[in-house]
């Protein structure tokens, strides 16, 4: 089961992917409001196993350290973004607000990696472009796309580490090959589907092969 709540002034979507039968769960992109996320987890009775990050920008990592300590769990990010966590200049927090840094992660995510969450599976799709270590997560409920793909838009590539051609290539090769009815749950805003983005996303018209 996949649930989301928008957190912080940037409204970044934080996700919990859980197995209803076992109550085991993974927390994805806890960007802010650690106490609110903690209450959410406790009210639902989830047993968190990991914190996984789609990328290293501050609106997606701000509550990581407090929650990793509260729940005693490990944190993973792709190696391409690992350096962003400990460096406010690299993660851009020095440009947009208060300095945000996070202790180094416990493990690195890799393309094709699988996590069993109780009886359910979550797969890692490496999708660099918005950042060099950007990833998406494919679950039975749909795709958690981070800031790679949005409803009607794509991630910004004008920040350090961004690359427009690389992002489009990632979306083409990793996301647009999924079934058209696959639900897409982005890092900001409302959900969409792969088919809707194929047909209507202005950034993808003429790029789908």
N, C-alpha and C positions, 0 to 999 in steps of 0.2 A: 504494500500500500504506500502511496506517495502523497505527502502533505506538504504544503508550503505556507510561509508567512513572510511578508515583506518586512525588512528590518532596517532601522537607521534612517538618517536623513536622505540617503540615496535610494531608499526603497529596494535594496537588493533582496532578492528572493532567497530565503533559507529553506532548505528541504530536509525532511526526514523520510527516509525510505525504510519501511519496516515489514516484517513478516507477521501477519495477524495471528498465526498459530503459535509462534514462539515468543513474540514480543521483542525479538532481537531487532536492532535498527542501526542505521548509519546516518550520521548528521553531515549535511553537505552545505558548505559555504555559510558558516555562522559569522556574518559580517559585523554585527552590532547587537546591542541589547542582550548581553549574556544572561542576565537574570530572567528576562522574559523567555528566552529559549530554555533555560533550566526549568522554569515552571511548566512549560509546554511538555517537555520530556517526562517530568515527574507526574504530571496530571494524566498522561497517557499510559504511564507504567512501562515505558520502553527501557530495554536494556541496551544502551549504546555500546557498540563495538569499536567504531572508528569515527574520526572526523576526516572527510575527504574534501579537497578543494579543487574547484574547476580552474582556478588561476590565482595569481598572487596580488591582485589589486586590493587596496585597503577596504573598500566597501564589502569585500567578500571574506576578509580574514580577521576583522577587528575583535571578534569575541573568542577567537581560537584558544588563546592561552588560559583564560579564565575557565572555559568549559572543559578543556583537556585536563585541568587540575581537579575540577569538581567531580568529574566522572572517571578520572583515572584511565583515560583511553589514549591511543596513539593517533597521530595525525599524518596524512599523506598528501603529497602534491607531486606533480611532474617535475623532474630534475631541472627542466628548462626555466621554471619559475622559482626554484628553491631559494635563490639568492635574493629575491624580492622580499621575502618574509622578514629578513633581518636588517634591511636597508630601506629607510624611508625615502631616499631619493629614487631608488630602483622601483619601489612599489607606488611611487607618485603621491604618497600621503603628504609630503612636504609641500606639494603644489596645491592641494585641494582642502587642507584643513590641518588638524592636529597630527603630529607625528604618530604613526602606527607601525609598530614592529612586533614580530612574533618570534618566539624561539624556534630554532631549526626543527624541521619535521622529523618524524621517526622512520619514515620510509618513503621511497619514490614510487609514483604511479608509472606504469608502462602501458603502451598501446596493446590492447588485447587482454589485459589482465582481468581476472574475474574475482569477485568477492561473493561468497555465499553469506546471505543474510537470513539466518534460519533456513527455511526451505526455498528461498528465492535467490536469484542470481543478479548481480550488477556487474556490467562490463565497462571497461575503460576504453574510450576512443580518443586517441591523440588528435587534436585539431588546432595546431598552431596557426597563428595569424593575428588574433587580437593581442596575444602575448606568445612568447616562444614556447611556453609550457602549458598552453591552454588545452584542456581536455573536456570531453562530454561524458556523461554516464548513461548507458542504456539499461533500462529496467523493464520488467514485464508491463509496467504501467505506462511507459513512454520514455522519451529522451530528455535528460536534464542537460540543457545546452549551454549553461553558463552564459558568458558574453560572446559566444561564437555566433549564435543565430537567435534573432528575436522575431516576434510577429511583425512582419513587414519591414524588417531591417536586419542589419548584421552588426557585428562588433566594430568599434572604432579601431582604426589602424594607424592613427597619427601620433600615438604615444610611443615612447621608447620600447623597442621590442616588437612593435606592430609591423605587419607586412600585408598589404592588401591582396596581392597576387597569391600569397601563401594561404590567406584566410579563405579566399574563394576556392582554391584548390582543395583545402580541407573540407569545406562544405560540399563540394562536388563529389569527392571521393569517399567521404565517410558518412555524410548525412543524407544527401539526396538519393543514395542507393537504398535507403531504408523504405519499407512499405509506406505508401502514401497516407495510410490511415494512422501512422505512428504519431501519437501526441508528442508535442514539443513543449517542454517547460523551461523557459528562459531565465536568465539571471535577473532580469527586470521585466516588468509588465506581464501581460496576459499570455495564456497558453495558445498554441496554434497547432497545426499539423504539417507534416512534411509535404503533403499534397498541396495544401493551401499556399505554402511558401514557394513551391515549384511554379505554381500558376500566377501568383500575385506579388511576390516579393520583388520590388523594382531593382534591387541590387543583384538579383539572380537571373533576370530575364536575359536570354541569349548566352548564358554561361553553362546551362545544364546540357551535358553531352549525352 
